[in-house]
C-alpha cells in the first residue's frame, strides 16, 4: 500500500468516517446530515453496529435483502472503508496488514459490503433485541442541556441520539425560537396578563418555554404534541422549569376532530407529520412507521379546556399549518390572535401536496397583515405579491427552504420590536 494513501488516524475524523460508512454498509444509504454524524461519532463503533443493525430501518433492510441507495456504491474500494468496517466489527482500528487483507478479493464496494453483512459480528448484532433508542425513550441515553431567554436560564432534557436534540445541542442557535420569544415579548408589553398561548408542535418544550418566558403572566398555555416519545420529555421539561400549570395535550391539531395517520420518524421527532389526501411523501419507509393519533380542532380544544380566548398561536407541524388554522377559525375571527408559523417549502410540496406560492397567497389574503423577517432578523411587513415572491426567493436561496412568518390583525407589536 502506498503510504500516501493511508487514511488519517486522527480519532475525530476516523470516528466520523466510521459513522458515515456504518450508514452505507448497514443501512445502505448516506446519513441525514453532518450533525447526525457528529452525534454518532462519540458512540463506540461496536455499539453503533448493534444499534443500526437492530433499528427498524436495519431490520427492514435485512428482510428486503439489504438494498442500497446513492452514488457511493460507485466509489472505489479504499483503506478508509476497510478501517471503518473493521472498527464496526471488532471495535478497534486495524493494522496495515489487516487493512490489506480486508481489501483483497473484493472487486467493488458491493462485494465488500456483502462480505461485511455476512460476517459473524454483523449476524450476531442483527439477531439481538431491537434497539431501545429507536423504538422508544431510553432513559440511559437522555441528556440535559442549558438554554436561556431574556437572561433566564433553563435546563431541558432530551434523547441524546435523537437528531432534533443533537441539532439543539451541537448546532447553531435556533433563530426561530428566538424570533418567537421576541414576537411574544413585543406583542404583550404587560407580560401577557390574562393571555392564552398555544404551542402546536411542541416537541420537548423549548418553544413552550420561550413563549412562557416572554409572557410570564399568561393565564393559560397549551403545549400540543402527538408523539408519545416526546410528550414524556415535554411534561418533564415544563415541570422542571416551573411551568407546572402548562397543559400538555397529546394530540395533533387539524381542520376536523377525529383520528389521522401520523408518519413518525425513527430518529428525528421534528420531522413527524400528519398524512393528508394530497401527501406526496411516502407514508412510511424503513426509518419510519405510521400510527393513528387523535386530531382536534383548536376551537374544540379551547372550549373543552374552558378557555374563551386565543392570543398567540405558534404552529410548526410539518406541512399541516393551514389545517391547524382552519380548525381555529372561530377563535381567529373572535380574538384576532397573532399566529407565528413555520413555512417549509419541502413539507408544503410533499406533505401538504401544495404549490408553496399558493399557500403564501392564501395566508396573505386571509389576514390583514403578513410579516416576514429580513436578513438581520427584524420584522418586515409584506404588502403585495412582490413581497411574497421575495420571501419565496429568500427561503429558496438563503434560508434552506424554511422560514418563519407572522400572520396578524395589527402591527402594534412591530413598533415595540427590540
VONUVO-769280 format. One line per 10 residues: number of its first residue (from 1); for each residue x, y, z of N, C-alpha, C, CB. Coordinates in steps of 0.05 Angstrom, whole numbers, m for minus. Glycine has a CB too. Example, Ala and Ser with C-alpha at 12.3 -4.5 7.8 and 13.67 -1.06 7.14 Angstrom:
2
1> 264 m114 156 246 m90 156 264 m66 156 226 m89 181  257 m45 142 273 m21 143 258 1 157 282 m12 114
END
This chain:
418
1> 17 m24 0 0 0 0 18 25 0 m19 0 25  10 44 m16 24 70 m17 18 85 9 16 87 m42  40 92 23 36 105 48 21 132 45 63 110 62  23 144 22 10 170 17 m21 166 17 19 182 m9  m30 141 12 m58 136 11 m70 128 37 m64 115 m10  m53 125 58 m64 116 83 m82 137 95 m41 108 102  m105 129 107 m123 149 119 m111 160 145 m150 137 124  m120 183 152 m111 195 177 m120 178 201 m122 223 180  m104 178 222 m111 164 247 m122 183 268 m87 148 258  m127 208 260 m139 227 278 m165 216 288 m142 255 265
11> m169 214 314 m192 200 325 m219 212 316 m191 200 355  m221 239 317 m246 251 310 m254 246 281 m245 281 315  m234 249 263 m240 244 234 m246 215 230 m216 253 217  m231 197 243 m236 169 239 m263 161 249 m214 153 254  m272 171 272 m298 165 282 m320 174 264 m302 176 310  m316 198 253 m337 209 234 m338 192 209 m330 238 227  m316 183 199 m316 167 175 m328 139 181 m288 164 164  m323 129 204 m334 103 212 m365 105 213 m323 93 239  m375 127 224 m404 131 224 m415 133 196 m411 156 240  m401 148 179 m411 151 151 m412 123 138 m392 169 135
21> m392 107 142 m392 80 130 m411 61 144 m364 69 130  m417 66 169 m438 50 182 m465 53 168 m440 58 212  m471 78 162 m496 84 147 m496 69 120 m500 114 143  m474 71 106 m472 59 80 m473 29 81 m447 68 66  m456 17 98 m453 m12 99 m477 m26 111 m428 m20 113  m488 m14 132 m510 m28 147 m538 m19 136 m508 m22 176  m541 7 133 m567 18 125 m570 22 95 m573 43 139  m547 21 80 m548 23 51 m552 51 40 m569 6 41  m546 71 56 m551 99 47 m532 118 61 m581 107 53  m534 143 53 m518 164 66 m533 173 92 m514 188 47
31> m518 184 112 m531 195 136 m547 220 129 m510 202 157  m565 228 147 m583 250 141 m567 277 140 m604 252 162  m548 281 157 m534 306 159 m508 303 174 m552 328 172  m491 324 173 m466 324 188 m471 324 218 m449 348 180  m493 336 226 m499 336 255 m505 308 265 m523 355 261  m517 292 248 m522 264 255 m496 249 258 m540 250 234  m477 254 239 m451 241 240 m437 249 266 m434 249 216  m438 275 273 m424 284 298 m436 271 322 m426 315 300  m463 268 322 m476 256 345 m468 227 349 m506 258 341  m465 212 327 m458 184 329 m428 180 333 m468 169 305
41> m412 200 326 m383 197 327 m372 192 355 m369 221 315  m387 199 375 m379 195 402 m387 168 414 m390 216 419  m401 152 397 m410 126 406 m390 105 398 m439 119 395  m383 86 415 m365 64 407 m375 50 382 m361 44 430  m357 44 363 m365 32 338 m381 6 341 m341 26 321  m374 m11 359 m389 m36 363 m418 m30 372 m375 m54 384  m421 m9 388 m448 m1 397 m464 10 373 m446 19 420  m450 25 356 m463 35 332 m472 13 314 m443 53 316  m455 m7 310 m463 m31 295 m488 m44 307 m441 m51 294  m489 m48 333 m511 m60 346 m537 m44 342 m505 m64 375
51> m534 m18 346 m558 m1 344 m569 0 316 m551 28 353  m551 4 296 m560 5 268 m573 m21 259 m537 13 250  m560 m43 267 m569 m70 258 m596 m77 269 m549 m91 265  m602 m68 294 m627 m75 307 m649 m53 304 m622 m81 335  m642 m31 291 m662 m10 287 m684 m19 268 m649 16 277  m708 m7 268 m728 m14 248 m718 m12 220 m752 4 252  m701 8 214 m690 10 187 m672 m13 181 m675 37 184  m654 m20 200 m636 m43 195 m651 m69 192 m617 m45 218  m672 m73 209 m688 m98 206 m702 m98 180 m707 m99 229  m713 m75 171 m727 m74 145 m708 m80 122 m740 m47 142
61> m684 m69 124 m664 m74 103 m657 m104 102 m639 m57 107  m654 m116 125 m647 m145 125 m669 m162 112 m643 m154 154  m694 m155 117 m716 m170 106 m718 m166 76 m742 m163 119  m709 m144 66 m712 m138 37 m685 m142 22 m721 m110 33  m666 m156 35 m641 m162 21 m621 m139 21 m647 m168 m7  m622 m122 41 m602 m100 43 m600 m83 18 m575 m111 51  m621 m69 10 m619 m52 m13 m600 m29 m9 m647 m42 m21  m593 m15 m31 m574 7 m29 m586 31 m43 m547 1 m41  m579 55 m34 m588 80 m46 m565 100 m46 m613 92 m32  m558 111 m69 m538 132 m70 m514 125 m88 m528 137 m43
71> m500 145 m96 m477 142 m115 m453 131 m101 m471 168 m128  m453 129 m74 m429 119 m60 m423 90 m69 m434 120 m30  m442 76 m79 m437 48 m88 m418 47 m112 m463 35 m95  m415 70 m126 m398 71 m149 m369 79 m142 m409 91 m169  m364 85 m117 m337 93 m109 m318 70 m110 m337 106 m81  m292 76 m108 m271 55 m108 m268 45 m80 m245 66 m119  m258 20 m77 m251 9 m51 m228 26 m40 m242 m20 m54  m230 33 m14 m210 50 m1 m201 38 26 m220 78 2  m177 44 35 m169 36 62 m188 47 83 m141 45 68  m198 71 79 m216 83 98 m241 65 103 m225 111 90
81> m252 55 81 m275 37 83 m268 12 99 m285 30 55  m244 1 94 m236 m23 108 m232 m18 138 m209 m34 96  m221 5 144 m217 13 173 m244 15 187 m202 39 175  m263 28 174 m290 31 185 m303 5 190 m307 49 167  m302 m13 170 m314 m39 173 m302 m55 196 m312 m55 146  m275 m53 198 m261 m68 219 m269 m57 247 m231 m66 216  m271 m30 249 m279 m18 274 m307 m27 282 m277 12 273  m325 m27 263 m352 m35 269 m354 m65 278 m370 m31 244  m338 m81 265 m338 m110 272 m323 m116 298 m327 m126 249  m300 m103 302 m282 m111 323 m277 m90 344 m256 m119 312
91> m286 m65 339 m284 m44 359 m257 m31 361 m291 m55 385  m239 m36 342 m212 m24 343 m202 m18 314 m192 m43 357  m182 m1 313 m170 6 287 m152 m16 278 m155 34 289  m154 m26 253 m137 m48 244 m109 m38 238 m149 m61 219  m90 m57 237 m63 m50 228 m62 m52 197 m41 m69 241  m38 m45 186 m36 m44 157 m42 m71 144 m9 m35 149  m32 m93 157 m37 m119 145 m66 m126 145 m21 m140 161  m80 m119 166 m109 m125 167 m125 m108 146 m120 m119 195  m115 m84 141 m128 m67 121 m125 m80 94 m117 m38 121  m100 m88 88 m94 m101 62 m111 m126 59 m64 m108 60
101> m113 m143 80 m127 m168 78 m157 m163 73 m123 m184 103  m168 m141 85 m196 m136 82 m203 m128 54 m204 m113 101  m184 m115 40 m190 m106 13 m185 m127 m8 m173 m81 7  m170 m148 m2 m163 m169 m21 m188 m186 m27 m140 m186 m11  m192 m191 m52 m213 m209 m60 m240 m196 m65 m217 m230 m40  m241 m170 m64 m267 m156 m69 m263 m138 m93 m276 m140 m44  m279 m142 m113 m276 m126 m138 m288 m98 m135 m289 m140 m161  m308 m95 m119 m321 m69 m116 m334 m67 m89 m343 m65 m138  m347 m44 m84 m359 m39 m58 m382 m59 m52 m369 m11 m56  m397 m66 m73 m419 m84 m69 m409 m111 m58 m434 m89 m95
111> m387 m121 m68 m377 m146 m58 m366 m143 m30 m355 m157 m77  m352 m121 m25 m342 m116 2 m365 m114 22 m325 m90 3  m386 m100 15 m409 m97 33 m422 m124 38 m429 m77 21  m425 m140 17 m437 m167 21 m422 m183 41 m439 m181 m6  m395 m183 39 m378 m198 58 m381 m186 86 m349 m197 49  m383 m160 88 m386 m147 114 m412 m156 127 m385 m117 112  m434 m155 112 m460 m162 123 m462 m192 130 m482 m156 102  m446 m209 117 m446 m237 122 m428 m245 145 m439 m253 98  m413 m226 156 m394 m232 177 m408 m240 203 m376 m207 183  m395 m256 219 m409 m266 244 m416 m243 263 m391 m285 258
121> m400 m222 264 m405 m199 282 m431 m185 274 m382 m179 282  m435 m181 248 m460 m167 239 m483 m186 242 m457 m159 209  m480 m212 237 m502 m231 240 m511 m232 270 m494 m258 231  m491 m231 288 m498 m232 316 m512 m206 325 m473 m236 333  m503 m183 315 m516 m158 322 m544 m157 312 m500 m134 310  m549 m167 287 m576 m167 275 m595 m185 291 m574 m176 246  m585 m205 304 m602 m224 320 m608 m213 347 m589 m251 321  m596 m191 356 m600 m180 382 m628 m167 384 m578 m160 390  m638 m162 409 m663 m148 412 m663 m120 398 m670 m145 441  m686 m111 390 m689 m85 376 m678 m63 393 m718 m80 368
131> m664 m44 381 m652 m22 396 m672 m4 409 m635 m5 377  m670 m1 435 m690 14 450 m690 43 442 m685 12 479  m668 55 435 m667 84 429 m682 91 404 m639 93 427  m687 71 387 m703 77 362 m732 73 367 m694 59 340  m740 52 383 m768 46 386 m781 61 408 m771 17 390  m767 73 426 m779 88 447 m758 103 463 m794 69 465  m767 117 484 m749 133 501 m730 114 517 m764 151 520  m705 120 516 m685 104 531 m673 123 551 m664 91 512  m681 120 576 m672 139 597 m641 139 600 m685 133 623  m628 117 594 m599 116 597 m585 134 576 m589 88 594
141> m599 141 555 m587 158 534 m597 187 536 m594 147 507  m612 194 556 m622 221 559 m600 240 569 m647 222 577  m601 264 560 m582 284 568 m596 310 576 m561 290 545  m582 328 589 m593 354 596 m575 376 585 m596 356 627  m587 398 578 m573 420 566 m585 446 575 m573 418 535  m569 466 580 m579 492 588 m586 510 565 m559 505 606  m607 526 568 m615 546 548 m623 571 564 m638 536 531  m624 593 550 m632 618 564 m649 636 545 m608 633 574  m668 650 557 m684 670 544 m685 695 562 m712 660 536  m678 718 551 m681 743 565 m667 742 593 m710 751 568
151> m644 729 593 m628 728 618 m637 707 638 m630 754 631  m657 692 632 m666 670 649 m655 643 638 m697 669 652  m645 627 656 m634 601 648 m653 578 653 m608 596 663  m653 559 634 m670 536 636 m653 511 628 m694 539 617  m662 488 638 m649 463 631 m669 444 619 m636 450 656  m663 434 595 m680 416 581 m668 388 581 m686 425 553  m685 368 581 m676 340 579 m685 330 551 m687 322 601  m667 316 538 m673 305 511 m660 278 507 m663 324 490  m668 265 486 m657 239 479 m630 244 465 m676 223 460  m609 233 476 m582 240 467 m576 234 438 m563 226 484
161> m588 213 427 m582 206 399 m602 216 379 m579 176 397  m623 230 389 m644 239 371 m635 264 356 m670 244 387  m640 265 330 m628 286 313 m637 314 321 m634 281 284  m663 317 328 m672 343 336 m657 353 361 m703 343 342  m653 335 380 m638 342 404 m609 349 398 m639 319 425  m597 333 380 m569 339 373 m567 366 359 m558 317 355  m587 373 343 m586 399 330 m588 422 350 m609 402 309  m603 418 371 m605 438 392 m579 441 408 m627 432 412  m566 418 413 m542 418 429 m517 426 413 m538 390 442  m514 414 389 m490 418 374 m492 438 351 m481 392 363
171> m516 444 343 m520 462 320 m519 491 328 m546 455 306  m524 508 307 m526 537 312 m551 543 328 m526 553 286  m552 564 344 m576 572 358 m600 573 340 m572 598 373  m623 564 349 m647 563 333 m659 591 331 m668 544 345  m656 604 308 m665 631 304 m696 633 307 m657 642 277  m710 611 299 m739 612 301 m749 614 329 m750 587 288  m736 600 348 m744 601 376 m739 629 387 m729 580 393  m717 641 380 m711 668 389 m732 688 377 m683 676 381  m738 685 352 m758 702 340 m785 700 354 m762 696 310  m793 675 359 m819 670 373 m820 684 399 m824 640 376
181> m798 682 415 m797 695 441 m799 725 438 m772 686 456  m785 736 418 m785 765 415 m812 775 405 m763 773 396  m826 759 388 m853 766 380 m871 768 404 m864 746 359  m870 747 421 m887 747 445 m881 770 463 m884 721 460  m855 777 466 m847 799 484 m858 825 473 m816 800 486  m857 829 446 m866 854 434 m897 855 434 m856 856 406  m910 832 431 m939 831 430 m952 837 456 m948 804 419  m939 829 478 m951 831 505 m933 848 524 m956 803 516  m934 874 521 m916 891 538 m924 889 567 m917 920 528  m948 879 573 m957 876 601 m949 849 612 m987 880 603
191> m932 834 598 m923 808 607 m943 786 601 m919 809 636  m963 793 584 m982 772 576 m1004 767 596 m968 747 571  m1010 787 613 m1030 783 634 m1057 774 621 m1034 809 650  m1067 751 630 m1093 741 621 m1093 728 594 m1112 763 621  m1070 726 581 m1069 716 554 m1069 685 553 m1044 726 540  m1079 675 531 m1078 646 525 m1059 641 502 m1107 636 519  m1039 624 507 m1018 618 488 m1021 588 480 m990 624 499  m1016 582 454 m1018 555 445 m993 548 429 m1044 550 428  m981 526 435 m957 516 421 m965 491 406 m933 511 441  m969 493 380 m977 470 364 m952 458 351 m997 478 342
201> m945 433 360 m920 421 352 m898 428 372 m911 430 324  m904 421 398 m887 430 420 m861 413 423 m902 429 445  m861 389 412 m838 371 415 m831 367 444 m813 382 399  m807 375 453 m799 370 481 m801 395 498 m771 359 482  m811 417 487 m818 440 504 m802 466 501 m816 432 530  m782 467 484 m766 491 482 m782 515 474 m743 487 462  m800 512 454 m816 534 445 m837 542 465 m829 528 418  m848 523 479 m867 530 501 m854 547 522 m879 504 513  m830 539 530 m815 554 550 m808 582 540 m789 539 558  m801 584 514 m795 610 503 m819 629 504 m785 608 474
211> m842 619 497 m867 635 497 m874 643 526 m890 619 485  m872 623 544 m879 629 572 m860 649 585 m880 603 588  m835 648 578 m815 667 589 m821 695 579 m787 658 581  m829 698 554 m834 724 543 m861 736 553 m835 723 512  m879 718 561 m905 727 571 m910 713 598 m928 721 551  m895 720 619 m896 705 644 m923 706 659 m874 714 662  m940 726 653 m965 729 667 m988 717 652 m970 758 674  m983 699 633 m1004 687 617 m1024 673 635 m993 668 596  m1049 671 625 m1070 657 640 m1069 628 635 m1097 668 633  m1061 620 611 m1060 591 604 m1042 587 581 m1088 580 598
221> m1028 564 580 m1012 557 557 m1016 528 552 m981 563 563  m1024 522 527 m1028 494 518 m1004 486 501 m1054 492 501  m993 463 508 m970 452 495 m979 426 481 m946 447 515  m981 427 455 m994 406 440 m974 390 424 m1016 418 421  m974 364 428 m954 346 415 m965 318 413 m927 346 431  m967 306 389 m979 280 385 m960 256 390 m990 278 359  m934 260 390 m915 238 392 m910 231 421 m889 244 377  m918 207 429 m915 199 457 m886 197 466 m928 172 461  m867 194 447 m839 194 454 m830 221 465 m822 186 430  m843 242 454 m835 270 461 m851 279 485 m839 289 438
231> m876 270 489 m892 282 510 m882 276 538 m921 272 507  m869 253 542 m858 247 568 m836 268 575 m846 219 570  m819 273 556 m798 293 560 m810 321 562 m777 293 537  m831 326 546 m845 352 547 m855 358 575 m867 353 526  m869 338 586 m880 342 613 m858 347 633 m897 318 621  m837 331 631 m815 334 650 m803 362 648 m793 313 645  m797 371 623 m784 397 619 m801 420 628 m777 400 590  m827 419 624 m844 441 632 m845 442 663 m873 438 621  m849 419 676 m850 418 705 m823 426 717 m858 391 715  m801 416 706 m775 422 717 m767 451 715 m754 405 703
241> m780 465 697 m773 494 693 m796 512 703 m768 499 664  m812 501 721 m831 518 735 m858 521 721 m820 544 740  m862 509 698 m888 512 684 m907 489 692 m884 513 653  m912 488 718 m928 466 728 m957 467 720 m926 465 759  m966 491 712 m994 494 704 m998 493 673 m1005 520 715  m976 489 659 m979 486 630 m994 460 624 m950 485 616  m1010 461 604 m1027 438 597 m1016 424 573 m1057 448 592  m1008 399 577 m998 383 555 m1021 367 542 m975 364 564  m1024 370 516 m1045 356 502 m1032 337 482 m1064 376 487  m1036 311 486 m1024 291 469 m1042 286 445 m1018 265 485
251> m1040 303 425 m1057 302 401 m1044 319 380 m1086 310 407  m1055 317 356 m1048 335 334 m1071 355 330 m1042 320 308  m1065 378 320 m1086 398 312 m1091 395 283 m1077 426 319  m1117 399 275 m1124 397 247 m1150 411 242 m1127 368 239  m1161 408 218 m1185 422 209 m1210 408 220 m1186 423 179  m1209 383 227 m1232 368 237 m1223 351 261 m1244 350 215  m1242 346 279 m1238 328 301 m1239 299 290 m1259 332 323  m1222 282 301 m1222 254 292 m1195 240 297 m1228 253 263  m1188 223 279 m1163 207 281 m1150 209 254 m1169 177 289  m1123 211 254 m1108 213 229 m1083 196 232 m1100 242 222
261> m1071 190 209 m1046 175 208 m1023 194 210 m1044 157 183  m1005 188 228 m980 204 231 m956 188 223 m977 215 260  m940 199 206 m914 187 199 m894 195 220 m905 195 170  m886 175 236 m867 181 258 m839 173 249 m876 166 283  m821 193 248 m794 188 240 m779 171 261 m779 214 235  m760 155 252 m746 138 271 m726 153 288 m732 117 256  m714 174 278 m692 187 294 m693 217 293 m665 178 284  m716 229 285 m718 258 285 m747 266 289 m707 270 258  m755 270 314 m783 275 320 m792 302 308 m787 276 350  m774 319 301 m782 345 289 m793 341 261 m758 364 288
271> m790 318 249 m799 314 221 m824 296 220 m777 301 204  m837 291 243 m863 277 243 m883 293 227 m873 271 271  m902 280 214 m923 295 201 m949 279 199 m914 305 174  m971 293 197 m997 281 193 m1002 277 163 m1020 298 205  m1009 253 155 m1014 248 126 m1040 260 118 m1014 217 121  m1041 271 94 m1066 282 83 m1071 269 56 m1064 313 80  m1094 274 45 m1101 261 19 m1082 271 m3 m1130 268 11  m1070 294 0 m1052 305 m20 m1023 299 m16 m1056 334 m22  m1017 284 6 m989 279 12 m975 264 m10 m986 263 38  m951 274 m18 m935 261 m38 m911 248 m26 m926 281 m59
281> m906 253 m1 m884 239 13 m893 211 20 m874 255 38  m874 192 23 m882 165 30 m895 163 58 m858 146 29  m915 146 60 m928 143 86 m909 131 107 m953 126 83  m892 113 98 m873 101 116 m850 90 100 m886 78 133  m827 88 112 m805 74 99 m789 60 121 m787 95 84  m765 52 114 m750 35 133 m743 50 159 m725 25 120  m742 76 159 m735 91 183 m759 102 197 m716 113 176  m783 96 188 m806 109 200 m829 89 202 m815 132 183  m849 96 218 m873 80 220 m897 98 219 m873 63 246  m920 87 213 m944 102 212 m963 92 234 m958 100 184
291> m974 111 249 m992 103 270 m1015 124 273 m978 101 297  m1037 115 284 m1060 133 286 m1057 150 311 m1086 117 287  m1064 176 309 m1064 194 331 m1089 211 331 m1039 213 330  m1098 219 355 m1122 237 356 m1116 264 344 m1132 240 385  m1136 275 330 m1134 301 318 m1157 318 329 m1135 300 287  m1150 343 338 m1170 361 349 m1170 387 335 m1166 365 379  m1194 398 331 m1195 426 322 m1188 444 346 m1224 433 312  m1173 464 342 m1165 482 364 m1190 495 376 m1145 503 355  m1210 502 360 m1235 513 370 m1248 494 390 m1255 519 348  m1248 468 383 m1260 448 401 m1243 446 427 m1261 421 388
301> m1217 445 424 m1199 441 446 m1201 464 466 m1170 438 437  m1201 489 456 m1203 512 473 m1229 511 490 m1203 538 457  m1251 503 477 m1277 501 491 m1275 480 513 m1300 495 472  m1263 457 506 m1261 435 526 m1244 443 550 m1250 410 513  m1224 460 545 m1206 469 566 m1217 493 582 m1179 476 554  m1241 501 575 m1254 524 588 m1241 550 582 m1253 519 618  m1230 553 558 m1216 577 550 m1232 591 529 m1187 571 540  m1238 617 532 m1254 631 513 m1239 653 498 m1278 644 528  m1212 649 496 m1196 668 481 m1171 654 471 m1189 692 498  m1159 666 451 m1133 657 439 m1118 682 432 m1138 638 414
311> m1093 684 442 m1077 708 437 m1052 704 421 m1070 720 464  m1040 680 424 m1016 674 408 m1017 644 401 m990 681 424  m1014 639 376 m1014 611 366 m988 607 350 m1039 605 349  m971 589 360 m947 581 345 m952 555 332 m922 580 364  m946 553 306 m951 528 290 m926 519 277 m974 533 270  m918 495 282 m896 482 269 m903 452 267 m868 486 284  m917 445 245 m929 418 243 m923 405 216 m959 419 248  m901 413 204 m891 399 180 m911 396 158 m881 372 188  m921 419 148 m939 419 125 m968 421 132 m934 395 109  m976 417 157 m1004 418 165 m1013 445 176 m1010 397 184
321> m998 466 171 m1003 492 183 m1031 503 175 m982 512 176  m1038 500 149 m1064 510 140 m1086 496 154 m1066 507 110  m1083 469 157 m1104 453 171 m1108 463 200 m1096 423 170  m1086 469 213 m1089 479 241 m1105 505 241 m1061 484 253  m1099 523 222 m1114 549 221 m1143 544 215 m1101 567 200  m1149 526 197 m1177 520 191 m1192 509 214 m1179 500 167  m1178 495 232 m1191 486 256 m1194 506 278 m1176 462 266  m1184 530 273 m1185 552 294 m1199 576 283 m1157 559 303  m1217 573 263 m1229 596 250 m1246 613 269 m1247 587 227  m1260 599 288 m1277 614 307 m1259 632 325 m1294 595 324
331> m1238 620 335 m1220 635 353 m1206 658 338 m1200 617 366  m1198 652 314 m1184 673 298 m1203 696 292 m1173 661 271  m1227 690 285 m1247 711 280 m1254 726 305 m1272 699 267  m1257 712 327 m1265 724 352 m1243 740 366 m1275 703 371  m1219 729 366 m1198 740 383 m1175 754 368 m1186 719 399  m1174 751 342 m1153 764 326 m1125 759 338 m1158 794 324  m1118 733 341 m1092 727 353 m1069 731 334 m1092 698 363  m1045 732 345 m1021 732 329 m1014 702 323 m997 746 344  m1008 696 298 m1001 669 291 m972 670 281 m1020 658 269  m955 655 295 m927 652 287 m924 624 275 m907 656 312
341> m918 622 250 m918 596 236 m893 592 220 m942 594 218  m885 566 219 m863 559 201 m874 556 172 m850 532 210  m857 564 153 m863 560 125 m840 543 114 m866 587 109  m847 518 107 m827 499 98 m834 491 69 m825 474 117  m817 498 50 m822 492 22 m826 462 17 m800 502 4  m808 446 29 m808 417 25 m834 405 35 m784 404 39  m842 411 60 m866 399 71 m891 409 58 m867 403 101  m892 434 48 m915 443 34 m919 428 8 m913 473 28  m897 423 m6 m898 409 m31 m904 379 m28 m872 412 m47  m892 366 m8 m894 337 m5 m916 329 14 m868 326 4
351> m916 339 39 m936 331 58 m963 342 52 m927 339 87  m964 368 47 m990 381 41 m998 377 11 m989 410 47  m978 371 m6 m984 368 m34 m993 394 m47 m1005 347 m38  m981 417 m38 m989 443 m48 m967 457 m62 m999 460 m24  m974 476 m79 m955 495 m90 m949 516 m68 m967 509 m116  m924 519 m60 m918 537 m38 m928 566 m43 m889 538 m33  m927 575 m68 m936 602 m74 m966 604 m69 m929 610 m102  m981 583 m75 m1010 584 m70 m1015 586 m40 m1023 559 m81  m1000 572 m24 m1003 573 5 m997 601 15 m984 553 18  m976 613 6 m969 641 14 m991 660 7 m942 650 2
361> m1002 658 m17 m1023 676 m26 m1048 672 m10 m1029 671 m56  m1054 647 m2 m1078 643 15 m1074 655 42 m1083 613 18  m1051 651 54 m1046 663 81 m1046 693 79 m1020 653 92  m1035 704 58 m1034 733 55 m1062 745 52 m1017 741 30  m1080 730 39 m1107 740 35 m1124 737 60 m1120 725 11  m1117 718 77 m1134 712 100 m1129 730 124 m1130 683 108  m1107 744 124 m1100 761 147 m1094 789 138 m1077 749 163  m1101 809 154 m1096 837 147 m1066 842 143 m1107 856 167  m1049 829 159 m1020 834 158 m1005 808 157 m1011 851 182  m984 809 140 m967 785 135 m938 795 139 m972 773 106
371> m925 785 159 m899 795 166 m878 773 164 m899 806 195  m855 780 151 m833 761 148 m810 774 164 m825 756 118  m786 762 162 m763 772 176 m741 777 156 m754 753 199  m728 800 158 m707 807 139 m681 792 147 m702 837 138  m660 797 132 m635 783 136 m622 789 163 m616 789 114  m630 812 175 m620 819 202 m637 808 224 m618 849 204  m659 794 216 m677 782 236 m699 800 246 m661 773 259  m703 823 233 m724 842 242 m749 838 226 m714 871 238  m773 844 238 m798 840 224 m801 859 200 m821 844 243  m812 848 178 m815 863 154 m843 857 142 m793 855 133
381> m862 875 145 m889 871 134 m888 869 104 m908 894 143  m903 850 93 m905 846 65 m931 859 55 m905 815 57  m929 874 34 m952 889 24 m966 877 0 m943 917 17  m952 862 m16 m964 853 m41 m950 827 m51 m962 875 m63  m958 819 m76 m947 795 m87 m917 796 m92 m960 790 m113  m906 820 m97 m877 822 m100 m863 814 m74 m869 850 m108  m874 822 m52 m863 814 m26 m863 784 m22 m877 828 m4  m885 771 m31 m887 742 m28 m866 729 m46 m915 732 m36  m861 740 m69 m840 729 m87 m813 732 m74 m841 742 m114  m808 754 m61 m782 758 m47 m779 737 m25 m780 787 m35
391> m801 733 m10 m800 713 12 m793 685 0 m827 712 27  m806 678 m22 m801 652 m34 m772 650 m43 m820 647 m57  m762 671 m55 m735 672 m65 m715 669 m41 m729 697 m81  m720 684 m20 m702 683 3 m702 656 17 m710 705 24  m726 644 19 m728 617 31 m712 597 14 m757 608 33  m714 600 m12 m700 581 m30 m670 584 m30 m711 584 m58  m661 609 m30 m632 614 m35 m616 619 m10 m629 637 m53  m629 629 12 m614 637 35 m622 624 61 m616 666 38  m644 610 61 m655 600 87 m661 570 87 m679 616 95  m648 556 69 m650 527 69 m679 517 65 m639 515 94
401> m695 533 52 m723 525 46 m742 528 69 m723 497 37  m734 540 91 m751 542 115 m749 571 125 m743 522 137  m773 582 132 m773 609 143 m796 612 163 m776 630 120  m795 634 178 m816 639 198 m833 663 188 m804 645 225  m859 662 193 m878 683 185 m895 690 209 m894 674 161  m906 714 209 m926 722 228 m950 732 213 m915 744 247  m973 721 220 m999 729 209 m1014 743 231 m1015 704 197  m1024 767 227 m1035 782 249 m1056 803 238 m1014 796 265  m1069 815 258 m1090 834 251 m1082 863 256 m1115 828 267  m1060 868 269 m1049 895 272 m1019 893 274 m1062 909 296
411> m1006 915 272 m977 916 272 m965 930 297 m967 929 247  m981 933 318 m971 946 342 m946 933 352 m992 946 363  m944 906 351 m922 892 362 m896 898 346 m927 862 362  m899 904 320 m875 911 305 m862 936 315 m882 913 274  m879 955 323 m868 981 333 m854 978 360 m891 1001 336  m860 956 374 m848 951 400 m825 931 398 m868 941 421  m818 923 374 m797 903 370 m770 913 380 m795 895 340  m756 897 395 m730 904 405 m710 881 400 m730 911 435
END
